[in-house]
Amino acid sequence: MPNGMKFKWESDFHHLLSVFQEDEFNWLLKEEVHAVLKQLQDILKEASRRFAVPTPGMEAQLKQENFILGIAKSSQVMHFTFRDDKQWKLQQIQDARNHVNQALQLLSSRDESYHFKTGAEVNKLMDAVMLQLTRARNRLTTPATLTLPELASSGLMKMFTPPMPGDVMINFYINLSKLCLTVYQLHVLQPNTTKNFKPAGSSVLHNPGAMFEINNTKFEVSHVHKVECVVPWLNDTLVFFTISLQLCQQLKDKISVFSSFWNYRPF
């Protein structure tokens, strides 16, 4: 075959391949992207439903959940209940729900009538959605660290009736799919024993021997009791986050394949 004909054949072949790739990419932007967005919305609506908050007049439609967190080895029995005149919410749950709702708002801003013009536009949306989902997941998998004075002055300590005694502090937090309760028993450090006083830093869980000062009084943690229980819907929510993040990444990977083709085509 003459070189001129060979070059023309290769050129025509690459041209046809380019047209095919462009048509397939346009189909991806027009059809598959919206199919993935719809799938993401369905999954995240299920996740959001797990975080449902009762509204006035709707409380009866939400099933109340009860979790037993008992400390069997404690020699001291204390009974406390949450005050009826105050409402306390786990900040981790609040934050995770807010991030899920923000992800849903991003997805709903591009309905089926919207036409994505470039792969970069799709990637930008996926990056924004993935950021919110990662933040939501991190709030459930990474409990906040607190200093002991921060815990002592937190709103949680004012939520109980009868009031918590001065030598006891508690903390609730979420770790993955578990609700955790930590009880700290304290004793006051006498002035003649404070020469080695060293305040503890921030931590999710403080150990016996940790020291802190509040209202000019120095304390030491004498005992720590921790119990936890599984919350099934939290596990469901984490699975939803993982599936959604995988769908976002798979769509980005498909966009990347087409981008690589156009960046490195030999014509």
Disulfide bonds with the S-S distance in Angstrom:
none
